[in-house]
Amino acid sequence: QVQLKESGPGLVQPSQTLSLTCTVSGFSLTSYHVSWVRQPPGKGLEWMGVIWTGGSTAYNSLLKSRLSISRDISKSQVFLKMNSLQTEDTATYYCARVDYSSYFDYWGQGVMVTVSS
Amino acid sequence: QITLTQQAESLWISPGERVSITCRASQSLLYTDGKHYLSWYQQRPGQTTKALIYHASVRTDGVPTRFIGSGSGTEFTLSIEHVQPEDFAIYYCLQTLKSPYTFGAGTKLELK
């Protein structure tokens, strides 16, 4: 069945780079787009970016200068890298599959990332 | 970018009641294919985020018929008829018409 699972460090120091991995199963990254979404504690959802089936990407303009999304098709993994982290980047980070009808049909459980020294 | 406004941060209701959650877009979400690129999601503590409705009114597989999506253009509504205890959650709308995609701020259903 379709599954997405995020992994990465729970704690990152300010100004450092965050690296997260979304490992997917039950579908191919060449058939479905995958998005990243984050949610600060007690706040709403924020769309971060997407990697399309062809490998190109699109980003939230507010994060674009710091954010990079890539993938390894053979490993069924999507990667998120974001630099210059600040405390405001403390959040739960989710990856989600984008259905052909352009909605997020499957989500991972999320990984909580705290930015603190 | 397209802004989605969910006016109500919280709605207090009793089980069995009907509730409507609104989502207003800063521009039309109608694409040339005749479909609206507006979807609804439910977040419950300890559970993965669940897609309820896409293209404004199409229920995803397995979603109970008490969840009804409606609206067009810039005004959309998620209605829940005969609210059940498991429906007390946070609901978000999302537009995927144009990048950057954007979410509404969320509406929390709370027990009256």
Interface residues (C-beta under 8 A of the other chain):
Chain A: S35 V37 G44 L45 E46 W47 V50 A58 Y59 N60 S61 Y94 A96 V98 D99 S101 S102 Y103 F104 D105 Y106 W107 G108 Q109
Chain B: Q1 K35 Y37 S39 Y41 T48 T49 K50 A51 Y54 H55 V58 T60 Y92 L94 T96 S99 P100 Y101 T102 F103 G104 A105 G106
